[in-house]
Amino acid sequence: MEILLKSALETRKLGKRLAAQLKGNETIALFGDLGVGKTEFTKGIADFFGVEDMVSSPTFSIMNEYRCGNFNIYHFDMYRVHSFEDLESTGFFEFIDKNIVIIEWSENIIDFIPKNCIKVEFHKNDKECERIMKLEGVELN
């Protein structure tokens, strides 16, 4: 599925739309360059679940945890992860299949993301504020 997003607000709304279908044990692999909307999409997911904490890219901390009811959201940034040892040191494998795991810069750990994950690719469009998003692994209602 391919969707044209015309603003950051539309990106966030699409995150909420996806979140409405989640059960709490999914991995969402986000792909795309800097500034394409990965964190904004994550904010939409967190908004849907009533997360009150400020959602930001975990570039320096590698992982942010957001509590929401019966499960947590673990938001990873794999920008600085370049080897299996780097990945293992993040604790990443401990969270898979038990929570919602959102991974920014999934391209850096492509061999280690679950095969059944939801893949979301963001690409810049000709217009500065627009993005093209490709979604795989789930159908949006």
Residue pairs with C-beta under 8 A, 6 or more apart in sequence:
1 134
1 135
1 136
1 139
1 140
2 132
2 133
2 134
2 135
3 14
3 132
3 133
3 134
3 135
4 125
4 130
4 131
4 132
4 133
5 11
5 14
5 37
5 130
5 131
5 132
5 133
6 127
6 129
6 130
7 129
8 37
8 40
8 129
11 37
11 40
11 41
11 44
11 131
11 133
12 40
12 41
12 43
12 44
12 47
13 44
14 41
14 44
14 133
14 140
15 40
15 41
15 42
15 43
15 44
15 45
15 46
15 47
15 48
16 44
16 45
16 47
16 48
17 44
17 140
17 141
18 28
18 44
18 45
18 118
18 120
18 135
18 138
18 140
19 44
19 45
19 47
19 48
19 49
20 48
20 141
21 138
21 140
21 141
22 45
22 100
24 70
24 71
24 99
24 100
25 71
25 97
25 98
25 99
25 100
26 100
26 101
26 117
26 118
27 96
27 97
27 100
27 101
27 102
27 103
27 113
27 114
27 116
27 117
27 118
28 45
28 100
28 101
28 102
28 103
28 117
28 118
28 120
29 103
29 106
29 113
29 117
29 118
29 119
29 120
30 38
30 41
30 42
30 102
30 103
30 104
30 105
30 106
30 120
30 122
31 105
31 106
31 107
31 119
31 120
31 121
31 122
32 38
32 121
32 122
32 123
33 122
33 124
36 122
36 123
36 124
36 131
37 122
37 131
37 133
38 57
38 104
38 122
39 55
39 56
39 57
39 104
41 120
41 122
41 133
42 55
42 75
42 102
42 104
43 55
45 73
45 100
45 102
46 53
46 55
46 66
46 68
46 73
49 66
49 68
49 69
49 73
50 68
50 69
51 66
51 67
51 68
51 73
53 66
53 67
55 64
55 66
55 75
56 64
57 77
57 104
58 64
58 75
58 76
58 77
58 104
59 77
59 79
59 80
61 77
62 76
62 77
62 78
62 80
62 81
62 90
63 74
63 75
63 76
63 77
63 90
63 91
63 92
64 74
64 75
65 72
65 73
65 74
65 75
66 72
66 73
66 74
66 75
71 98
71 99
71 100
72 99
72 100
73 99
73 100
73 101
73 102
74 95
74 99
74 100
74 101
74 102
75 102
75 104
76 90
76 92
76 101
76 102
76 103
76 104
77 104
77 105
78 87
78 90
78 103
78 104
78 105
78 106
78 108
78 109
79 104
79 105
79 108
80 86
81 87
81 90
81 105
81 108
81 109
82 108
84 112
87 93
87 109
87 112
92 101
92 109
92 112
95 101
96 114
97 114
103 109
103 113
106 113
106 119
116 137
117 137
118 135
118 136
118 137
118 138
119 134
119 135
119 136
119 137
120 133
120 134
120 135
120 136
121 133
121 134
121 136
122 131
122 132
122 133
123 131
123 132
123 133
123 134
124 130
124 131
124 132
125 131
125 132
